[in-house]
């Protein structure tokens, strides 16, 4: 078995303490990842103004879509690594990791080419405001061109998470965030490169995170469990099939959520640039809160995977209960923070008084989302941790397509509630994942499912 310096066995020990300590670096890592585009928006809002803020907020949604699709495949690899680790299959772990590295690299490169090729069409579909159009194109092309670095970092992080390591991903993204902040101020502020400067700062920071992570793992390859030999990067048909079959539903899940967000963006963009900038800033604040609490789900997934593979079903269920306890406490804290200091949060992104006027409308609608995310951190992590990708995809389609698009149209257009209705529909949609996943967890159905470790 791999050295404990990198890997960690979660099938025994104090579970509440393990989950909490494992969660904290994930929260910090996720917060730093969101900090990338958040810093871009704050600095662009300061030096370029509302049109630049709208350009970054809208284009970053496309970049997030591409990143999340790649992350779906990475999460599939994480589940396989976790279950192989829990079952003590070290040789198989090496093969899974090598196959995943090659599959993700090829996929990210192809996705970059596709998005760059149709960037103008994407902006037209999104109804990008004319004042922001050219800047949005620049941001999209530069950031998508560096997608391979973003996917590479998330790929390495997924493997480390699967082996029980949450500290190294935080270290790597911390280095990248510092680089991004310095270059943002240099390119966008001092050199006056505008939105393009923010994009270059983002990609250079992501490239740094990827390079540092690969170098670290190569120097500790024995503890890591991957030998980095050329033949180990060969795509093995068995594991390609498993990664694709498990990862495709996860990628569709991630993609649908982001596509639905783009749809809501397009509806709001039709209202005007102020609403577009307000929604962009609001979604970014919500994304920070969401990603921090998502650290609980990221920590729960490999713990659940390891225990399911080891036949410790009771301990896997206890992980969900503790995830709910931690996420509920965090949700209450963030809701209070949002109600008391919401306007001040928006003021970090824009000094436009019109944006400040609209922020209260956004806050009153988006608060309905928070309890749903608290539920998902436990039962949603369980669905993904046991490897039930098909159910995860179905629930994501219900959330991202049926409800997020349907409710936004219903409240915003049919009922004529406008901006408030669009945000309310966006905020209520996650219950389409939260409630069914909780019902599934309490049902006996999942206990009859074979573990992925049996097939590895």
Residue pairs with C-beta under 8 A, 6 or more apart in sequence:
1 7
1 9
1 85
1 88
1 90
2 85
2 90
2 93
2 163
2 223
2 224
2 225
3 222
3 223
5 220
5 223
6 160
6 163
6 165
6 168
6 220
6 223
6 224
6 225
7 85
7 163
7 164
7 165
7 223
7 225
8 22
8 163
8 164
8 165
9 164
9 306
10 18
10 22
10 164
10 302
10 303
10 306
10 307
11 86
11 306
11 307
11 310
11 312
11 315
15 303
15 315
15 318
15 319
15 322
16 322
18 303
19 296
19 299
19 300
19 303
19 319
19 322
19 323
19 326
20 326
22 164
22 166
22 299
22 303
23 166
23 295
23 296
23 298
23 299
23 326
24 166
24 295
25 166
25 167
25 169
25 170
25 295
26 161
26 166
26 169
26 170
26 294
26 295
26 296
26 298
26 299
27 292
27 293
27 295
27 296
28 170
28 174
28 295
29 157
29 166
29 169
29 170
29 173
29 295
30 291
30 292
30 294
30 295
30 298
31 288
31 291
31 292
32 170
32 173
32 174
32 176
32 177
33 173
33 291
34 284
34 287
34 288
34 291
35 177
35 180
35 288
36 176
36 177
36 180
36 202
36 205
36 206
37 56
37 60
37 63
37 64
37 202
37 284
38 284
38 288
39 177
39 180
39 181
39 184
40 56
40 60
40 184
40 188
40 198
40 199
40 201
40 202
41 53
41 56
41 57
41 60
41 280
41 281
41 284
41 349
42 348
42 349
43 184
43 185
43 188
43 189
43 198
44 52
44 53
44 55
44 56
44 188
44 194
44 195
44 198
45 52
45 53
45 281
45 349
45 350
45 351
46 189
46 351
47 188
47 189
47 192
47 194
48 135
48 188
48 194
48 195
49 352
50 273
50 274
50 277
50 350
50 352
50 355
51 129
51 131
51 132
51 135
51 273
52 132
52 135
52 194
52 195
53 277
53 280
53 281
53 349
53 350
54 129
54 131
54 132
54 136
54 273
54 276
54 277
54 280
55 128
55 132
55 133
55 135
55 136
55 139
55 195
56 135
56 136
56 139
56 195
56 198
56 280
57 276
57 277
57 279
57 280
57 281
57 283
57 284
58 126
58 128
58 132
58 136
58 265
58 269
58 276
58 280
59 136
59 137
59 139
59 140
59 143
60 139
60 143
61 258
61 261
61 262
61 265
61 283
62 115
62 122
62 140
62 144
62 262
63 139
63 140
63 143
63 144
63 147
64 258
65 255
65 258
65 259
65 262
66 111
66 112
66 115
66 144
66 147
67 147
67 150
67 151
67 154
68 251
68 254
68 255
68 257
68 258
69 111
69 251
69 254
69 255
70 104
70 107
70 108
70 111
70 147
70 150
70 151
70 154
70 155
70 251
71 151
71 154
71 158
71 251
71 254
72 247
72 248
72 249
72 250
72 251
72 252
72 253
72 254
72 255
73 100
73 103
73 104
73 107
73 243
73 244
73 247
73 248
73 250
73 251
74 100
74 104
74 151
74 154
74 155
74 157
74 158
74 247
75 158
75 247
75 250
75 301
75 384
76 100
76 242
76 243
76 244
76 246
76 247
76 250
76 389
77 96
77 97
77 100
77 104
77 155
77 158
77 159
77 162
77 243
77 247
78 158
78 159
78 161
78 162
78 301
78 302
78 305
79 162
79 246
79 301
79 305
79 384
79 385
79 387
79 452
80 96
80 100
80 162
80 239
80 242
80 243
80 246
80 452
80 456
81 93
81 96
81 97
81 158
81 159
81 162
81 163
82 161
82 162
82 163
82 301
82 302
82 305
82 306
82 309
82 385
83 305
83 306
83 308
83 309
83 387
83 451
83 452
83 453
83 456
84 90
84 92
84 93
84 96
84 309
84 453
84 456
85 93
85 162
85 163
85 164
85 306
85 309
86 305
86 306
86 307
86 308
86 309
86 310
86 453
87 309
87 310
87 451
87 453
87 456
89 453
89 456
90 225
92 456
93 225
93 226
94 225
94 226
94 227
94 232
95 232
95 236
95 239
96 239
96 242
96 243
96 456
97 159
97 225
97 226
97 232
98 226
98 232
98 233
98 234
98 236
99 234
99 235
99 236
99 239
99 240
99 243
100 155
100 158
100 159
100 239
100 243
101 155
101 233
102 233
102 234
102 235
103 235
103 240
103 243
103 244
104 151
104 152
104 155
105 148
105 151
105 152
107 151
108 147
108 148
108 150
108 151
108 152
109 147
109 148
111 147
112 144
112 145
112 147
112 148
115 122
115 140
115 144
115 147
116 140
116 141
116 144
116 145
119 137
119 140
119 141
119 144
120 137
122 140
123 133
123 136
123 137
123 140
125 262
125 266
126 262
126 265
126 266
126 269
127 266
127 269
127 270
128 136
128 269
129 269
129 272
129 273
129 276
131 273
132 273
132 276
135 194
135 195
135 196
136 195
138 194
138 195
138 196
138 199
139 195
139 196
139 198
139 199
142 196
142 199
142 200
142 203
143 199
143 202
143 203
145 203
146 202
146 203
146 206
146 207
149 203
149 206
149 207
149 209
149 210
150 206
150 210
152 210
152 213
152 214
153 172
153 173
153 176
153 206
153 209
153 210
153 213
156 169
156 172
156 210
156 213
156 214
156 217
157 169
157 172
157 213
159 226
160 166
160 168
160 169
161 169
161 298
161 299
161 301
161 302
162 302
162 305
163 224
163 225
163 302
164 302
164 306
166 298
166 299
168 213
168 216
169 213
172 209
172 212
172 213
172 216
173 209
175 208
175 209
175 212
176 205
176 206
176 208
176 209
176 212
177 205
179 201
179 204
179 205
179 208
180 201
180 202
180 204
180 205
181 201
183 197
183 200
183 201
183 204
183 205
184 197
184 198
184 201
186 197
186 201
187 193
187 196
187 197
187 198
187 200
187 201
188 194
188 195
188 197
188 198
188 201
191 197
193 200
217 224
217 226
217 228
218 228
221 227
221 228
226 232
242 452
242 455
242 456
245 389
246 387
246 389
246 452
247 389
248 389
248 393
249 389
249 390
249 392
249 393
249 396
250 384
250 389
250 392
250 393
252 393
252 396
252 397
253 392
253 393
253 395
253 396
253 397
253 400
254 396
256 396
256 397
256 399
256 400
256 401
257 396
257 399
257 400
257 404
258 400
259 400
259 401
260 399
260 400
260 401
260 404
260 405
260 426
260 429
261 283
261 404
261 426
263 404
263 405
263 408
264 279
264 404
264 405
264 408
264 422
264 423
264 425
264 426
265 276
265 279
265 280
267 408
267 409
267 412
267 413
267 422
268 275
268 276
268 279
268 419
268 422
269 275
269 276
271 418
271 419
274 352
274 354
274 355
274 358
275 358
275 419
277 349
277 350
277 352
277 355
278 346
278 355
278 358
278 359
278 361
278 362
278 419
279 362
279 419
279 422
279 423
281 346
281 349
281 350
281 355
281 359
282 346
282 359
282 362
282 363
282 366
282 423
284 349
285 338
285 342
285 345
285 346
285 349
286 366
286 369
289 334
289 338
289 370
290 373
292 330
292 334
293 327
293 330
293 331
293 334
293 373
293 374
293 377
294 377
296 323
296 326
296 327
296 330
296 377
296 378
296 381
297 323
297 327
297 376
297 377
297 378
297 380
297 381
297 384
298 381
299 323
300 319
300 320
300 323
300 377
300 378
300 381
300 382
300 385
301 381
301 384
301 385
302 385
303 316
303 319
303 385
304 316
304 319
304 320
304 381
304 382
304 385
304 386
305 385
305 386
305 387
307 313
307 315
307 316
307 319
308 316
308 385
308 386
308 451
309 451
309 452
309 453
313 447
316 382
316 385
316 386
317 441
319 382
320 378
320 379
320 381
320 382
320 441
321 378
323 377
323 378
323 381
324 374
324 375
324 377
324 378
324 379
326 377
327 373
327 374
327 375
327 377
327 378
328 374
330 374
331 370
331 371
331 373
331 374
334 370
335 367
335 370
338 345
338 363
338 366
338 367
339 363
339 367
342 359
342 360
342 363
343 356
343 359
343 360
346 355
346 356
346 359
347 356
349 355
350 356
358 419
361 419
361 420
361 423
362 419
362 423
364 420
365 420
365 421
365 423
365 424
365 426
365 427
366 423
366 426
366 427
367 427
368 424
368 427
368 428
369 426
369 427
369 428
369 430
371 434
372 428
372 430
372 431
372 433
372 434
373 430
373 434
375 434
375 435
375 437
375 438
376 430
376 433
376 434
376 437
378 438
378 441
379 434
379 437
379 438
379 440
379 441
380 392
380 395
380 433
380 434
380 437
382 437
382 441
382 446
383 391
383 392
383 395
383 437
383 440
383 441
384 392
386 446
386 449
386 451
387 451
387 452
388 446
388 449
391 437
391 440
395 432
395 433
395 436
395 437
396 433
398 432
398 433
398 436
399 429
399 430
399 431
399 432
399 433
400 429
402 432
403 425
403 428
403 429
403 431
403 432
404 425
404 426
404 429
406 425
407 424
407 425
407 426
407 428
407 429
408 421
408 422
408 425
408 426
408 429
409 425
410 421
410 425
411 417
411 420
411 421
411 422
411 424
411 425
412 418
412 419
412 420
412 421
412 422
412 425
413 421
415 421
417 424
440 446
